[in-house]
Amino acid sequence: MNLLDVEGLHARYGSAEVLHGIDFAVPAGEVTVVLGANGAGKTTILRSICAMVHTTGRIVFDGRDISGLRTDRIACLGVAHVPQGRGTFGDLTVEENLRIGGYTTSTAATERAIDRWYDFFPRLRERRRRPAAGLSGGEQQMLAIARALVAGPRLLLLDEPSLGLAPRITQEVFRALARINADTGTTILVVEQNAHLALDIGTSAVLVDAGRVVAQRPAESLARDESVRRAYLGY
């Protein structure tokens, strides 16, 4: 069963079309990775799902066509987005950032969720009163992920979670994503340049080239396909 179905999606910035009628699906409860070169349209796919760019086509979330809904309504339906660059509020403390993540839930539910994600990311608990701008890059990424999860989304969108992180920290972040999926059943759609690492945690993969989907296959199958790796993934 799919949690998300994208059908005939076109997206543009002004007069420049970036996505050219793409189709793909995100199975419920799984990790789907979106791969491709810089400029292929990967980030625009996530922005399109969240109604942050002009689109045509159908985006169906849990059986409901969400095309044309406002971004805030899509968030309330259970879609959370961790953008490229993390999007944390640097002047606010770790805990204040997390409280913002609970804006669609009750105060009690937010408190319970914050405690849960403090347990999952102990370093955030240790730094709960520190401004987000004072955290390391890895800690900021953990904060961005935890903030997105406070509201208990059904679909978590992540845009380049490894960006700017050291390899060891990147591996730690991806292990956390795999645990989140396993422990909570949250469906994850992740855009990532580090194809090898992303395919390790993914169950399915969508390969994008020049605004078009050129393949959607099980992640393990794509990782084994030497011709695809050489042509599109650079390893």
N, C-alpha and C positions, 0 to 999 in steps of 0.2 A: 504494500500500500504506500502511495506517495503522500507526503505532507505538502509538497509544493510541486506544481506543474507550470512550466513556462512554455507558452505556445505562440509562435510567430512574433516574437518580441523584437520590435524596432525601438531604438533610443537615439536621441540626438541632443547636441548642445548647439542651440541656435540653428543654423542651416546645415551643420556638419553631422551627418548620420554616423553613429559609432557601432551600433548593433544592427545587423541586417537579417531580421527574421529568424531569430534563434529559438530552438526548442530543446528543453532538457527537463529532467525530473529529479526531485530530491526525495528518496525513500524515507519514510518516517523512522525515527530512532537510529539513523545511521549518520556517518560522517561522509559528506560528499565534498571533494576538492575540485576547485576550478583552476586549471593550469593553462599557461600560455606565455608568450613573450610579452615584454613591456609594450603597452599600446594596443594589445589585442582586444581590449574591451572588458577585462575581468572586473575592474572596479566599477565600471558602469553597470554591470549585471547586478551587483549588490545595491547600487543606488537606484536602479530601476525597481527592484523589489520593494524598496522603501519609499517610492514615489518622490525621489529627489531630483529626477530628470524627466524630461518630456518623453513619453513612450506611447506606442500603440501595440496592440496584441493583447494576449490574455496572460494574467498571472493569477493562478488559482491556489489559494492557501486553505488547506483542510476542507476542500470541496467548495469553497466560496471564492468567487471572482473578486479580487481586491484591486483590479485595475481601476484607476481613477479615484481611489480613496486617498484621503490626506495621510501624510506621514504619521501624525499622532494617532489616527484611527488604526493604522496598520500596527503600530507599536502596542496599542491596547488589545489587539487581537492575539498578541503573543509572539511578535517578531522583534528581536533585539539586534542592534547593529553596533559592532565595534569597528569604527572607521580606521583607515590608514592613518598612522600618526597618533592613534589611541584616543584622542579627544578628551582627556581628563582636564579638570579645571585646576590649574596650577596653584592658584591662590587659596583654594579650599583644602581643608585637611582630607586625609584618606577617608575618615568616617563621613564627613560632609559629602564627599563624592559618592559614597555608597548610598547615603540617604536619598540623593537625587535619583538614583536608580530605582527607588521604590515609589516613584511618583504615581504609578498606576495602581498601587496596592494600599492596604490599610497600614496604619502605623505599627500595629502589632505584627502583621505579616512581614513588614520591612525589618523590624528588629530581629525576628527569628531568622530571616534570610541573611542578614548581616552577620549574625553569630555563626551561621552555618558556613559562610564563605570565609570568615576569619579562621574557622577550624581548618578549612581546606587550604588557605593561604596564610599560614601562621605569621609570615613576615608583615602582612598587612595589619594584623592585630598589634604587633610590636610597634608599628609606625602609625597607629590610628590617629594620633594628634599631630602628625607631621604634615606640612603642606605637600600636595602631590608633586609640585615642582621640585621638591627636595629628594624625591625618590630616584633610584637608578632606573635605567630604561626597562630592565626586566620587571622591576617592581611596578612601574607605571603600566606595563602591559597586563600584569596580574590584576591591578586595580581596575583597568578598563574592562577586563573580562568579568571580574567579580561584580562590578557595577551593573553590567548588562544582565547578569544572572539574578540580581536581587529581586526583580519582578517575576521571576519564574517563567521565562519565555519558553515556548515550544520549539521555536526555531532561532538559532543563534548564528548570525552572519559575522564573519571575521575577515577583515581586509588586510592581508600581509602582516600577520602577527609577528613574523620574525624580523621585520624591518628595523634596522639599526641595532640589532642585538648580537652579542657575541655568540659563537656557535654553542657553547655550553648552556647559555641561558635560553637560546632558541630550543634546544632539546628539552629543557625543563618545561618550557611553555607548552610544547607539543605533547609531552607526557601528561601535563595537566589537562589538556583538551581531551585526550583519550580517556582519562579517568572521569572527567565530567560527563562525557557521553555514556560511559559504562555505568556510572553510579546513578545518574539522574534520568537517562533515556532521552536527554535533550538532543534534538536533531541539529546537526551542525553543517553549515555550508561555509567553507573556508577558501578564500582566494590566497594563493601563496606562490612565491617565486622559487622557494626551495622545494622543488618537485620531489626529490628523493625522500625528504622528511615527511612531506604532506602525504605521499602515497603510502607511507608506513602506517599512518593512523586512519587513512581513508578506506571506506568500503567500496565507494564508486568514485569515478573521476570524469570530469567534463573537460575536454580539451578545446580551447578557443584559439582561433587564428583570424586576425583581421576582421573581428566582429562577427564571426560565424562559428558555430559549433562544428568541429570536424570529427569528433568522436565522443561518445559516452559509453564507458565500459567499466567493469569491475576494476578497482584500483590495482589489484594484483596482476591482472591481465595486462593493463597498460604499462605497468612497471617492467614487465618481462618483454615487451615488444621493442626490440632494439631499433627498428626502423623509425618508430614513433619517437623514441627517446632522442635519437640523433637529429631528427628533423625538427622537433618542436620543443624538446625539454633540455637540450644542451648537456646531456651526460650519457 
